[in-house]
Amino acid sequence: MRTLVIGDIHGALHALTQVLERANIQPDDFLIFLGDYADGWSQTPEVLDFLIDYQQKHRCLLLRGNHDALCYDFLLGKPMDTLWRLHGGKATELAYQHVTTERRTAHLNFLDSLQNYHLDSQNRLFVHAGFSNLRGIAYEHFEEMFYWDRTLWELAQSTTLSPTNPLYPKRLSLYQHIYIGHTPTTRLGTDKPLSFNGVTNVDTGAAFKGRITIMDIDTATYWQSDPVFTLYPNEQGRNQ
């Protein structure tokens, strides 16, 4: 049995189905989707339809990303600001113009069912973004941090201290390993997963000029889609 983590998708169904095929998903695989299914490319409704069906056929755990929370608010009819539209929301808005009420309701129910984090029996943490409380996820005061925080990834990149040093950041010593998405590795010049100080980031820039990534956490083997923008040649994604 493999435990597979799947990075940010951002409305790119073509890339998602491609990378799932390349990873050769087996019936006993356990798939942990790290969130951000919505916003960016034009197929957010289709991605949500796919995941709703897929979790009925495979062993899946689906986490909440910040764009999933934003999409949920949009589907509820809450006023959305210009910033959301500039960061992928416009494609979602357009995609839902002709989606039925029944289908919207199914998507709302799906987005509401997403989990904020998963901690497994080996003390490995899976979360879209991070957490801010020095004592860990059980003590987090603001659940939005699980899908909005960027400081955990910045901390993991920046510290050069040894884990045995008393000044080693406490957040980095609480868990056996942490798997996140949220902040594209393309910001660091690569479309491959990156690891620093026990934190592995598998958001490989699917919303921009990068790819969707699936990683086997026990072997660190990974599979990737083609660069997503090549699968949507008439769209911008979040490349605004």
Salt bridges, closest charged atoms under 4 A:
ASP8 OD2 - HIS10 NE2 3.65
ASP29 OD2 - ARG2 NH2 2.68
ASP36 OD2 - HIS10 NE2 3.33
ASP36 OD2 - HIS128 NE2 3.30
ASP39 OD2 - HIS67 ND1 2.87
GLU46 OE2 - ARG103 NH2 3.97
ASP49 OD2 - ARG103 NH2 2.67
ASP49 OD1 - HIS107 NE2 2.66
ASP53 OD2 - LYS57 NZ 2.86
ASP73 OD1 - LYS78 NZ 3.44
GLU93 OE2 - ARG85 NH2 2.89
GLU93 OE1 - LYS90 NZ 3.77
ASP120 OD2 - ARG124 NE 2.73
ASP191 OD1 - LYS192 NZ 2.83
ASP191 OD2 - ARG211 NE 2.76
ASP218 OD1 - ARG124 NH1 3.05
ASP226 OD1 - ARG22 NH2 2.91
